[in-house]
Amino acid sequence: MLAEKHVQYFMGKAKRLFSLAKAQREGADKLEALGQELEAKADEIDTKIQQDKRK
């Protein structure tokens, strides 16, 4: 009986950790996408600055 409770406990903790890992990956993917958008915007602004300097 006690061993079964330990099994249930550890299985529950394992499932929770898997869930947290998945959420972290999804969050990291979103942050990476936002970072790429910001880099693209910075490149656009830099290009515009360089074009204005040539005028």
PASEBA-1860 file (N, C-alpha, C; in nm, 3 decimals):
! residues 55
1> MLAEKHVQ> 0.083/-0.120/0.000/0.000/0.000/0.000/0.087/0.126/0.000 ~ 0.184/0.132/0.087/0.271/0.248/0.095/0.352/0.263/-0.034 ~ 0.399/0.152/-0.089/0.476/0.157/-0.213/0.390/0.211/-0.327 ~ 0.264/0.174/-0.331/0.173/0.223/-0.435/0.155/0.374/-0.425 ~ 0.151/0.427/-0.305/0.139/0.571/-0.286/0.265/0.642/-0.335 ~ 0.380/0.580/-0.311/0.506/0.638/-0.360/0.507/0.640/-0.512 ~ 0.460/0.532/-0.573/0.454/0.525/-0.719/0.363/0.635/-0.772 ~ 0.247/0.650/-0.714/0.153/0.753/-0.757/0.212/0.893/-0.739
9> YFMGKAKR> 0.278/0.913/-0.627/0.340/1.042/-0.599/0.444/1.076/-0.705 ~ 0.537/0.982/-0.729/0.644/1.008/-0.825/0.590/1.021/-0.968 ~ 0.488/0.946/-1.002/0.428/0.959/-1.135/0.361/1.095/-1.151 ~ 0.295/1.141/-1.047/0.233/1.273/-1.051/0.337/1.383/-1.065 ~ 0.446/1.371/-0.992/0.554/1.471/-1.002/0.617/1.468/-1.141 ~ 0.637/1.350/-1.195/0.695/1.337/-1.328/0.605/1.403/-1.432 ~ 0.476/1.379/-1.425/0.382/1.441/-1.520/0.386/1.592/-1.508 ~ 0.396/1.642/-1.386/0.403/1.787/-1.364/0.529/1.845/-1.426
17> LFSLAKAQ> 0.642/1.775/-1.409/0.767/1.822/-1.468/0.761/1.821/-1.620 ~ 0.701/1.718/-1.677/0.685/1.713/-1.823/0.600/1.829/-1.872 ~ 0.495/1.860/-1.797/0.409/1.972/-1.832/0.483/2.104/-1.826 ~ 0.563/2.122/-1.721/0.642/2.245/-1.707/0.745/2.258/-1.819 ~ 0.808/2.147/-1.855/0.907/2.150/-1.963/0.842/2.191/-2.094 ~ 0.724/2.137/-2.120/0.653/2.172/-2.244/0.618/2.321/-2.245 ~ 0.571/2.373/-2.133/0.535/2.515/-2.124/0.658/2.602/-2.144 ~ 0.772/2.560/-2.090/0.896/2.636/-2.106/0.937/2.641/-2.253
25> REGADKLE> 0.927/2.528/-2.322/0.963/2.525/-2.465/0.871/2.617/-2.544 ~ 0.741/2.612/-2.515/0.646/2.697/-2.586/0.675/2.844/-2.558 ~ 0.705/2.875/-2.433/0.738/3.013/-2.397/0.866/3.058/-2.463 ~ 0.965/2.970/-2.468/1.093/3.003/-2.531/1.073/3.026/-2.680 ~ 0.989/2.945/-2.743/0.961/2.964/-2.886/0.898/3.101/-2.912 ~ 0.805/3.140/-2.826/0.740/3.271/-2.842/0.840/3.384/-2.822 ~ 0.927/3.371/-2.722/1.028/3.474/-2.699/1.125/3.484/-2.816 ~ 1.162/3.370/-2.871/1.253/3.372/-2.985/1.188/3.440/-3.105
33> ALGQELEA> 1.061/3.412/-3.129/0.989/3.476/-3.239/0.982/3.627/-3.219 ~ 0.955/3.670/-3.096/0.951/3.813/-3.068/1.088/3.877/-3.089 ~ 1.193/3.808/-3.047/1.328/3.859/-3.068/1.360/3.875/-3.216 ~ 1.317/3.778/-3.296/1.340/3.787/-3.440/1.264/3.904/-3.501 ~ 1.143/3.928/-3.454/1.066/4.042/-3.502/1.136/4.174/-3.468 ~ 1.189/4.182/-3.346/1.260/4.304/-3.305/1.387/4.325/-3.387 ~ 1.459/4.217/-3.415/1.579/4.228/-3.500/1.542/4.278/-3.640 ~ 1.433/4.224/-3.695/1.390/4.266/-3.827/1.353/4.414/-3.828
41> KADEIDTK> 1.284/4.458/-3.724/1.247/4.599/-3.713/1.372/4.687/-3.701 ~ 1.469/4.642/-3.622/1.594/4.717/-3.607/1.666/4.727/-3.742 ~ 1.666/4.618/-3.819/1.728/4.620/-3.951/1.658/4.720/-4.044 ~ 1.524/4.724/-4.037/1.448/4.818/-4.119/1.487/4.962/-4.084 ~ 1.493/4.991/-3.956/1.527/5.126/-3.911/1.670/5.161/-3.952 ~ 1.762/5.066/-3.935/1.902/5.091/-3.972/1.914/5.116/-4.122 ~ 1.842/5.040/-4.202/1.844/5.061/-4.347/1.794/5.200/-4.382 ~ 1.686/5.241/-4.317/1.630/5.374/-4.341/1.731/5.482/-4.302
49> IQQDKRK> 1.798/5.465/-4.189/1.899/5.562/-4.146/2.011/5.571/-4.249 ~ 2.058/5.458/-4.296/2.168/5.456/-4.394/2.125/5.522/-4.525 ~ 2.000/5.498/-4.566/1.950/5.561/-4.689/1.941/5.713/-4.672 ~ 1.894/5.757/-4.557/1.884/5.902/-4.531/2.021/5.968/-4.529 ~ 2.122/5.899/-4.481/2.258/5.955/-4.476/2.314/5.974/-4.616 ~ 2.271/5.889/-4.710/2.325/5.897/-4.846/2.263/6.011/-4.927 ~ 2.156/6.066/-4.879/2.086/6.172/-4.953/2.157/6.303/-4.943
END
